[in-house]
């Protein structure tokens, strides 16, 4: 009983002091609450008091996930968009005048869940230095309810699938494919790439011109899930900002993520997985990168059956 009471007091103390945050994060959250309306600040404060774990993995990612004791409707913002960048704070330290930093605050379903560092300041700065705020940018009003767009069923009869050509047709023959989708327009793809800050390889653009994402291979052999335009996912890693374009599950086990570096124009594809300390470049060919990770295609049925028809 005594241990339980001590544990409850510790939980209360951590709640009242935002105990899972560093001093720098507490200061930035305080500045954020000062920059918004009292109504928004009150909801943010209630959400932060419910944080029981600020999950971080500094060797891999500059992102922090804020897990709450419970998600209460009364302390969620009316804007329930899936993932929306809410605010950005640009700051520096007087003790480090040449270094500029940013913190991005992102909502998920009306709840402040992600904190993203542009780069980690030195530990002494995170613990002891007071940040000098250069600019606070609020990207949207979270008190305006989010309206889910009406789902539109595409009319596939107007734009039928075209037969796969080139190396995509070869992939289908050697690995097998599934989960096709009608390709997006070139204009839509360009806008998405610009938003994410990526320059994809030419052969990835070729894939998107024939299908908006696809599944390659089948279990128990290796499987590659190659993403369509709307599935591209930004990642903030310690090595820099990347965008995930596919997941490969080799037959040997594990998973390897295929990435493009945001802001780079060299079209290089990177890999990161359980055996990689940081993203490793595979070259500028998307096709060769997938094949290198996925491995050799499985033996076809015709090869396994051999010349059985001649024995009859």
Secondary structure as GFF3:
##gff-version 3
##sequence-region A 1 312
A	DSSP	alpha_helix	2	16	.	.	.	ID=ss1
A	DSSP	alpha_helix	23	35	.	.	.	ID=ss2
A	DSSP	alpha_helix	38	49	.	.	.	ID=ss3
A	DSSP	beta_strand	51	56	.	.	.	ID=ss4
A	DSSP	beta_strand	63	68	.	.	.	ID=ss5
A	DSSP	three_ten_helix	73	75	.	.	.	ID=ss6
A	DSSP	beta_strand	84	93	.	.	.	ID=ss7
A	DSSP	beta_strand	96	108	.	.	.	ID=ss8
A	DSSP	beta_strand	111	117	.	.	.	ID=ss9
A	DSSP	alpha_helix	123	128	.	.	.	ID=ss10
A	DSSP	beta_strand	131	138	.	.	.	ID=ss11
A	DSSP	alpha_helix	166	174	.	.	.	ID=ss12
A	DSSP	beta_strand	177	178	.	.	.	ID=ss13
A	DSSP	alpha_helix	186	196	.	.	.	ID=ss14
A	DSSP	alpha_helix	202	210	.	.	.	ID=ss15
A	DSSP	beta_strand	214	217	.	.	.	ID=ss16
A	DSSP	beta_strand	223	226	.	.	.	ID=ss17
A	DSSP	three_ten_helix	229	231	.	.	.	ID=ss18
A	DSSP	beta_strand	233	237	.	.	.	ID=ss19
A	DSSP	beta_strand	240	249	.	.	.	ID=ss20
A	DSSP	beta_strand	256	261	.	.	.	ID=ss21
A	DSSP	beta_strand	269	273	.	.	.	ID=ss22
A	DSSP	beta_strand	280	283	.	.	.	ID=ss23
A	DSSP	alpha_helix	286	294	.	.	.	ID=ss24
A	DSSP	alpha_helix	301	305	.	.	.	ID=ss25
A	DSSP	three_ten_helix	308	311	.	.	.	ID=ss26
###
